[in-house]
Amino acid sequence: MEKIDLGKKIGQILVAGLVLGLWANSPVNASELEEPLLKLHKDAQGNYYQVPETKATTVEATNTTTQEIKKKKKNKKQKQEQVALPTTVYAENLTFDNKTGNIQATGKVQVVRGGESIITEKLDGNYNTGDLWLHEGGQYLSPTADLTAVQGQYNYNDKVGAMQTVKGKIDKEYITSEHVDIYPDRYKAGKSTITRCNAHKPDFYAKAERVDIFPGKKMIAYNMKVYIKDQLMYTQERYVQDITPGQEDSMFPTIRYDNKDGLEIKKRFTKSIGHEVEAFFDFDLYTESGFKPVAGVIHDTDNYAVQVLTGEQRDSDKNWITKEPEARFDYKTKKIADTHLNYSFYALHGKWVDDDKSSWHTDLGVRLSRDPIYLSPDKSWWLNLGTGYSRILESYDHSKRNVFTANGVFNKRFNERLQAWTGYYYTSDKSSLFDYDDPDMSKEIRTGLSYQLTARDVLKIEHRYDVQNSNTYDLDFAIVHNMHCMELEIGYRHKRNEFNMHWRLVNW
């Protein structure tokens, strides 16, 4: 493969960086933010509060609260069928009025309902309405957040609240904010500093005018400024980060190296061009393969995503394809009614080009999976199952393929340091026109383990066995070293005699 002219490529990089810098620097107007923040008003003593619940003032306080109420009325019948969770109040001093439902508590106060807790030294509230007032501040705990506020209000029936002068953690983000709103499925913060570095003085952080976090799904930061060692690196008017477990995006470049393909630097830049619509530019540079940018537009919602892109892409086996262009629709994973089954489907169509052919490539697919099946009371043993079907058509040779896939993976967590897995993967048809994104084997067994060597080092080993040809396909070794805010992974692929390194900011 021809090596790149570094001088020429550096020039291209500088031009591209200048264009992207100018492109990403225009701020978002406050009126363009998706929803207003809830308002906490301040009384003469400096205490924060929301407007009491009268029809006129509730609407004035926030349209978002009204929208939440409308949604709850729509699902009123379903809510009536649900069993109410018990609410427990612990305190050194507690006063409760049976007629009004008013609660006053002082001294080590804790309110617990389901997976949520409110901890404070002084609490006013109402048991019937679910309102809790933290005039002297307190802590909010849930499966997705741990927030400490100077002032706050929370309703444990609606699961809606507003916190003032906040510090804590939401999902994986450490956050310091002037104001955080709490909703059942998301958190909306005002001017904030966010990071995933838990040091007292983080090396890497971002500041934003507004941050919306949908735990386990995505984070949206508006008018974001990214800093390394207190030096401003770049700004972006609207940044969307995928925080789905195992699929996290990074606001910083990722850097990889291997002894065959050299150095690889990747970074995605985005610009909002409409509601939930973004233009993106993937800055991908390889010292062996050259500058391989990808550009496109994506409309990404909670339920589905539609994108059109053009450029060269590489799969995990380093097979290249040029898409001129490609359009794709993804319907995101959803549950089937009240079952343990989940489904998703996709459709893509585009012109694919490799070294010796081009074809209009069409791929239609559906995926079915099951929630983990726990095989022990402590949930240390579990089984993951999945299956899928795709219909693939090519204009080049007029081929039509029906491909069925299935997989089952046993997982065992022995203790906090050791976890192991073994899985079977099946693909019915491997006669793909292109090598790109084609499964390595039709029948495969993967066996692996992960062991925490020290507080900062993890050893990973995975063996891949080709069932059809009765031989080892590959044996991978990796050491992951945590360097506080950064992580370095050093790996070796035995069968390919391939050495590689991957540097990344931890979970960024």
N, C-alpha and C positions, 0 to 999 in steps of 0.2 A: 504494500500500500504506500502511496506517495506521501512523503512527509510534507508538512505545511511550511510555508515561508513565514517565519515568526514575525519578521518586520512588517510584512503586509497584514498579517492577522492582528497584530497589536494595533495597527492603524484602524482596522475595521472595528476592533473592540472599543477604541476611544471614541470613534464617531457614533457607534451604537449606544455607548454609555451616555454621551452628551445628549443624543436624541431622547433616550429614555428618561434621563434626569429632568429635562425640560418638560417632557410629557407627564411625568408623575408629580410635578411640583405645584400644580394648580390646586388650591384648597377647595374642600367641599363647603358649600354654603350651608349654614345651619338648617335652613328650610328644606334641604334635600335629604336630611337624615330620615330614616324610615319611620320612626315613631318618636314622639316627644317623651322626655323623661317625666316621671311623676314629680309633683311639686311638694316639697316639705316647706311649710310656712314657719316663720319665726315669731314667737310672741315677745312681749315686752321684757321678759326675763331671759330671753335668748334661747328658750326651748323650741325645738323643731316639732312640727305637727302637720298632719294632713287635714284638709278642710273636713269638718264633721259631715256625716252622711245625710245631707238633705238633697233633694232632687236637683235644686239649682246649683248648689256649691259643689256637688260631686262632679257634675259635668264640667264646671269651670275648672276644677282642680286638675282633671286629666281625662282626655278622651279615651285613653288606653284602658282606664278602669271601667268605663262604660262598656267598651268592647268586650272586656272580660266578663262583665255581668251578662251581656247579651248571649255570649257563648254558653254561660252556665245555665241560663234560662232555656236555651235550646236543648240542652242535655239534661233538663230537670228530671224527666222521667227515668233516665238511666241512673242519675245520682240517687233518686229515692230508693232504687233497688239495691244500692250499695250499703254495706254495713259500716256505720260511722266508727272511725277509729277513736279509741279512748284517749283522753287528754289528762295528763298527770302534772300537778304543780307541786314542786318542792320549795320550801322556804323556811327561814327561821321564824318569821312573823307573817301570818296570812289572814286576811279578812275577806270574807265572801258573803255577798248579799243574795239570798235565794230568790228574791223577787225580781231584782233587776239584772242579776248575773254579774254585777260589778266585782272585780277582784283588785285587791291591793296587797302587794307582797314586798317584803324587804329582807335582806340578808341571805346571801347565797341562793338566789332564786333560780330555779330551773323549770322550764315548761317543756314537756316531752309529748310529742304526738307522732306516731309512726316512726319514720327515720329522721325526723326533724327535732331540733332542740333550740330553745332560747335561754341563754344564761346571762344574768344581770344581777345587780345589787338592789335595784328598785324597779318595781313593775306595777303599772296600772293597766287594767284590761277589762274585758267583758267576756264571760264564758259563753254566753249565748251567741253573740255576733262573731266571736273569734278574734276580736281586735286586741292587740298587745301594744303597749306604749313603753318605749325605753327612753325615758327623759334623761337619764344619767348614763346612757350608753349601755352596750352589752355585746354579746356574741351570738351569731346565728350559725347553726351547724346543720348540715344536710349531707346526703351521700355525694353531692357534687360541689359543696362549698363549705368554707370555714371563714367567716367574716366577723371582724370586730369593728363596731361603729361608735361614734361619740353620741349620736342621737339616732332614733329609729322608730319605726312602726311596722307591725306585721300582723296579717290576718291569717290564722292557721286553717280557717275554713276554705277561703279562696286561694290560699298559698300565694298571696300577693303582698309585697311590702316595699318600703323605701328606707334606705340607710344613709346617714350623713357622715362624712369624713370617715372613710372606710379603709381598712387594711386587712389583707388576708389572702385566701386562695380560692379560685373558681376553676373547677376541672384541674388542669395542670398549670394554670396561670397564676403566678403570684401577682397581686394587684394592690395598688394604692390609689384611691380615688376620692374625689370630692363627694360623689353621690353614686349609690348603686340601687337600682330597682330590682326586685325579686319577683319572678313569675314562675308558674309551675314548670315551664320547659326552657327558660332562658334567664339571663341576667343582663341588664343594660346599665352601663356605667357612664358617668360624665367624664370630665377631664381626668385622665388616668395615666399611671405608669405601670407597664406590664413586663414581666420577665418570667423565664423558667429557671433562672439561676437563683438558688436560695441563699446566697451569700448576703451578709449584712450590707455590703456595697457591691451590687451585681456588676460583672464585667460587661454584660450585654443586656440591653433593655430597650423598650420602645415607649414613646409618649404619644398619646392620642387625645383628640378632642372628645371622642366618644368611642366606647367599646361595647359591642354586643356579643355575648358568649352563649352559644347553644351547646351545653355539655354533651360530649360524645359525638358532635356533629360538625360545628364550624364556629369560627370566631371572625367577627367583622370589626376592623379598626378604621376610623375615619380621621383624615388629616394626620396620618401617622408619621413620626420621626423616629428613625432607628439609630441607636448609639452603640458604639463599642469603646470601652474605656473613656466614657464621657465625650467622645468625639462623634459628631453627627456624620453618619455614613450616607444616608439618603432619606428622602421623604416620599410619601405616597398618599394620594388623596383618599383612596378606599382600598383596603387590603382585606382579602378574604382568605382565611386559612382553614384547610380541612383538618379537623382534630378527631376524625373518626379513628378509634383504636387500630393501630397498625397501618394507617394511611396518612399520618400526619405530614402536612406540608411544612416547608421551612421558609422563614422570612430572610434567612441568610443563605449564601451560596453553599452548596455541598461540593466537597472535593474528594476525588477518588484517584487511586493510582494502582496500576498493575504492571507486571514486568513485560507484558506483551503489547498492550495498547497505550501505555504511557499515562499521562496526566489527563484528568477529566474534571472540568469545572462547570457546574450547572446552577442556573438561577432563573426563576420565573418572575416577570414583571407584569403587572396588570393595571388596567385603567377602566373605571366605571364609565359606561356609555349609555346607561339606562337602568331602570329598576331591575335588579338581579341580572343585569347583562354587563359583561366585561369583555374588553379586548385584552389579549394576553400575548406576551412575547417570551419565548423560552430561549434564554441565552445559554447555549451549549457549546463548549469549546473542548476539543480533544487534540492533544499534541500529535497524534498519529493520523487521525481521520480529518482534522481540520475544524473549521467553524460550521456548526450545524444548527442554525436557528430554526425555530418553529414559531409560526404566528397563527392566531385564530381569534374567534369570538365564541363566548360561551354564555348560555342562559342557564343559570344554576338555581334550582329551588329545592325545598325540602323533599319534594316528591319525585322530581325528575330533573334531568339535565340535557340540554341540546347544545352541540358545539360543531363548528366548522373550523378545520385547520389545514394548513399547508406547510410542508417542510419534510426534513428527513428525520426518522426516528429509529432507535436501536432497541432490540429486546435484550433480555438478560443473558442470552447466548451470543450477543454481539452480532446478530444478523440485522442488516440495514434494510430499510424500505423508504421510498420517497412517496409521499402522499400529495397528489396534485389535483384537487384537494380531497379531503374526506369529511363527510357529514356523519354525525353519530347522535343517537338518542338513547338515553339510559333511564329506565324507570327504576327508582331506587328500592332497596329491599323493604318489603312490607310484610306484616303478619297476615295469615289467612284466618280471618275471624278471630275466635278466641282459642285457636289451636296453638301448638308449639311449632307449626310450620311457617316458613318464610319464603317469599318468592320475589324475583326480580326479572326483568327482561331488557333486551337491548336490540337496536337495529343500527347498522352502519352501511354506508355505501360511498365508494370513492375510487379514484384511479390510483392503483398501486404500481410502482415501478421499481425494479431491481436492476442488476447489472445486465441482464440479457432479455428482459421481457417487461411488458406492461399489460395490465388487465383492469377492467372495471370490476371491482371486488365488492360483493354484497354478503353480509353476514347477519342473520337474524337468530337470536338466541333467547332462551329462558332458563332460569336457574331456580332450583328448589332446594332448600336446606331446612334442617331441624335445629331447634334450640339444643344446647348441650344436654346430653343424657347423663345424669350423675349416677355413678355406680357404687357409691359409698356414702354413708351418712355425713361424713365430714367434707364431702365434695372434692376429695383429693384424687379420685378416679373419675374420668368423664370421657364420653364418646361424642365426636362430631360427625355428622352424616350430611352428604350433599349429592345432588345429581343435576344434570343439565342436558339440554338438547340444542343443537344449532343447525341451521340450514345455510350452506355456503355455496355461492354461485360465482363463476368466473367467466368473463367475456373472452379471455385469451384462448381457452380450449373448450368453451361451452360446457364446462363440468358443473355438476350439481352433486353436492355431498350432504349426507345426513350424518351428523356426528353426535354420539351419545357419550356422556361423561358421568363418572361416579367416583366418590371417594368416601372413605371412612377412616377416622384417625382416633386412636386411643391415646389419652394423655394421663400421666401420673405425676402428681406433685408429692414427692417423698417428704420434703421439709422445706423450710424457707430458702435453702441453698440449692437443692437438687430437683430438677424436673426432667422427665423423659417422655418420649412419644414414639409411636410407630403407626404408620398409615399406609393404606393401599389406594392407588390412583389408577383409574381406567379411562382410556379413550378408545372409542370404537373404530375410528378411521384416522390414520396419520398420513394419508396420501395428499398432502396439501401442495398446491401449486407453488407457494412461497415458503421459504424457510422461516421467515419472520413470524414470530409468535406461535410457531408450531410446537406442540408438546414434544419433549425429548424422547419419551417412550410411550407405547400404547398401554403397557402394564408395568407399574412401578411400585416398589415398596420403599418407603423412607423411614429410617430409624434414627433417632437423635437424642441428645441430652444437652442440658444447660446446667452448669455448675458454678456457683459463686465461690471463687477461690479466695478472695479477700473482699474487704468492704468496697474496693474500687475495681476489682478485676473479675470478669466472667469468662469461663471457658465454654465454647460451643462446638459440638461435634455432630455431623450428620452424614449418614451412609445412604446412598441411593443405589438401589438394586434393580436391574433390568430383568423382569420375570421372564419375558418372552425369549431372551437370548441367554438367560441363566448366567449373568456375569455382573460384576460391580460396574455401575456407570460412573460414579464418582464418590470421593470421600473428602469431605470438607472439614477443615479445622479453623477455628477463629478464637482470638483473644480480644475481648473488649475492655479497654482501660478507660475509666472515668477520670478526667482531669478537671474536676470541679464543674465548671460550666461547659466543658468540651468533652467529647468522647472520641477515642481513636480505636478503630477496629482493624486488626491485622489478621489476614486470612491466608490460607493455603489450600489449593485444590489439587489433591494428590494425583489423580489420573491425568489431569491436564498440565501438571507441573506448573501451576499458575500461582504467583504470589501477588497479593493485593492489599491495599490500605484504603480505609475510608475515614475521613475526618468530618465531624459534624458538631455543631453546637447541640448540647443535650436537648433532645425533643423539640428543637426549634425547626 
